[in-house]
Amino acid sequence: MQTNFTADQLRDSATARSNEILRSCVHCGFCTATCPTYQVLGDELDSPRGRIYLIKDMLEQGRPADEKTVKHIDRCLSCLSCMTTCPSGVHYMHLVDHAREYIEATYKRPFSDRAIRWMLARVLPYPMRFRLALLGAKLVRPLAHVLPDARLRAMVALAPKTIPPVSRNDDAQVFPATAPRRMRVALMTGCAQRALNTDINDATIRLLRRLGCDVVVTKGQGCCGALTHHMGKTGESHRSAAANIRAWGAEIAGEGLDAIVINTSGCGTTVKDYGHMFREDALADQAAQISALALDVSQLLERLEMPDGAPKGLRVAYHAACSLQHGQKVKTAPKDLLKRAGFEVVEPADSHLCCGSAGTYNIMQPEISAQLKARKVQTLEAGKPDIIAAGNIGCMMQIGSGTGIPVVHTVELLDWAMGGPKPAALTS
């Protein structure tokens, strides 16, 4: 694609990076075939190619974002299926992230939009605030139908019926290996996951200890920054990310780390991009080191060569989270591990398509999200599974709200297969 940025514009590193990405696009349109929003809405401007044209025009002209551009960028899930499909290697993630930052800086949203986005940014990344919000949502649920905004109704509907107790395993500490030590790893405990499902981190710690890992929960770590990053709130997202970089950097400089393990794939995609996010910052070298050490839990378990298990007689439908299969290019590891543990694994049709969760998307775009959820649940249930497994808490909550089949994290099943407790979702 031909671009016409001025020399002054290209002195800005974000614009220079977007220029590189735009020039790599050859207009082929392959991305439209796998874009969930294009399939649902049928509008070229709701495809990656259409959004690329809108972003190019906005950035080249150097004009404030307009309502039309914002509408179509907001409808993007950032599922990154287009990056998997693209034969030219267009790095759409960095482009749309820049566009969102530009929109945040130049466009004044309606008051209701600003209020909801402010609330989400102040609540979701903070586990205790999130817990209080979930309690409030439970109280409001009987009256949800009278709420004036569909986004508020969606927010209430997504709140779980039960809120798990606070887990002390999320506090800063070291869990020593219970088998001969092979690695020393830091576990990212996350933010929303700590409020929604504490069993995931507990299962991860048990499993890694059995496989010879000292598991470190570092003091000072917190939200990865993804939630605010995808809202274009770069200052907030970078503050969260910088806290993690410093916390893990101190641990590396101390007793050292062999890996930073992440069991929420949406977080993993962001942490693996810290090197790019901080490329011009004083933390650049540390950020690059953190990104190089970051692994999805399934990647680490493959390296640890988890032993085979006896057949379980259970059929598991594996949902591939977009952030894992497209964002991190981790596609076979979770399925291979489940099979090795003794589960029968089935995949849904169109497994590359998003479930509609996408961070806060199911709140901000509830109608489109609901259509994507219905499609995903239908394809998962078609395999007649006993269990649905996924590697991302957002996907688990989204799919779980649309099916009666138990939805559990992949690591919970693997922990159970190796002698851990039966996942709570399978006992109720």
Secondary structure by P-SEA (a helix, b strand, c coil): cbbbbcccccccaaaaaaaaaaaacccccccccccccccccccccccaaaaaaaaaaaaaacccccaaaaaaaaacccccccccccccccaaaaaaaaaaaaaaacccccaaaaaaaaaaaaccccaaaaaaaaaaaaaacccccccccaaaaaaaaaccccccccccccccccccccccccbbbbbccccccccccaaaaaaaaaaaaaacccccccccccccaaaaaaacaaaaaaaaaaaaaaaaaaaaacccccccccccaaaaaaaaacccccccccaaaaaaaaaaacccaaaaaaaacbbbbcccccccbbbbbcccccccccccaaaaaaaaaccccccccccccccccccccccccaaaaaaaaaaaaaaaacccccbbbbccaaaaaaaaaccccccccaaaaaaaaacccccccccc
